[in-house]
Amino acid sequence: MSAASGFDMKVQRDAKSGAVIVQLVGDIALGQVDALDRQLLPVVASHPGVVIVDLSSVGFIASLGLGKLLELHRGISRNGGELRIAGVQQAVREVLVRCRLDAVLPMYENLAAAKMG
C-alpha cells in the first residue's frame, strides 16, 4: 500500500475458478480515483470472463469511485463477462443500496461466495 495514498490494489487470477480477483485496500477517496482508473483499464482490456472486486478492506468509497465500478461493470459486460462484488463493509453497502447499485452490481458476502457465483 502506498503510504502517501493509503490505497492499494492487487490483481490476481484464481487458479481454481479462473476469475480475476481485484482486491482493493484502503479508502477510495477522490485522490485515489485516477489511480484506480489506470489500474482497472488493463483488467477490462484482458477480456476476463469473471471479475470479482473484493471490497472487504474498503471502508469508504467516493462517488467517483462508485462511477469507476460502474465503468468496470460496463466494460466487462460489453465483452461478455461478469462483475461480482465481494465482502462489502456495511458503510459501503449502505451507499451502494442507497444509490440502487445493488440492482446492477451483484454483491456477495465474501470472496468464497463470489467465486462460487
N, C-alpha and C positions, 0 to 999 in steps of 0.2 A: 504494500500500500504506500502510496506517495504521502509522505509526512505533510507536504505542503497542501495537498488537496483533501486528504482524509478519505479518499475514494480509490477503489481498485476494482479491476475486472479481470477474471480469469476465464479462458475459454478452453474447453477440452471436449473430446468425443468419448462418450461412454461406450466401452467395448461391447458390452452385452446388448444394450438397446440400440446402439448406433446413433443415439440422439446427440446433438451438440448441446453441451451444458455451458451456460453463461452464468457465472457466479459473480454477483455484484456485492461489494463490501463497502460499507460506509454510506453516509448520506449523499443523496444525489441532489445537490443544490444547483442554483443557476450556473455557478462557476465550473461545474463538472459536466454540463450538458454537451458542450462541444467535444470534450474528450470521449464521452460516451458515444456520441455520434460517430466519431472517427474509428472507434474500436468495434462498433457494430456493423459498419459497412462491409468489412471482409466476411462477416458471418453470413450476411444476406447474399453476397456475391458467390459464396460457396454452394448455393442452392441446396441447403440441407432439407431432409425430409421432416425432421422434428427438431425444434429448438426449445430448450427448457431454460427459462430465466429464473435463477434461484435468488429470491429476494429475502431470504431468511436473515441476512446480515445488513439489511437496509431498514433504517428507522424512519427515514424521511425521503420523499421524492417530490421535487418541484414540478409544477405544472408542465414545464418544458420537457422534463424527464418523462412524464406520462406521454407526452407527444412523441417522444423518441420510441417508447414501447409500441405505440400505435403504428409508427412508421415501420418498425421492425416487423410487426404483425402483417402489415400490408405487403411488405417486400417478400416475406417468406410465403405468404398465401398466394401471391402473384406467381410464384414458382412452384405451386402445388404442395407446399409444405405446411406445417402446423406449428404454431407457437403455444407453449404452455407456460404458465406462471406458477412457481412453487414457493412454499414457505413464506407467504406474505405475512408480515407482522401486523398486528391489529391496527395501528395508526395508518399504515399504508393501505390496508384492506378497506378501512372506512372511506378513505379518499377514492379508491377505485370504485367502490359501491356507490358513493355519493355522485360520482361522475358517470355512473352506469357503465363503466368499462368492464365490469364483471360479466356483462352480457356479450362482450366482444372477446375478452381475454380470459380463456378458461383458467381458473385458479385451482391449485391442488394443495392439500395440507402440507406436504413435504416433497422433497426431491424423489424419494422412492415411489410415492403415489403418482407423481408426474411422469416418471419413467414408464410406469405400467399403463398410463393413459386412461 
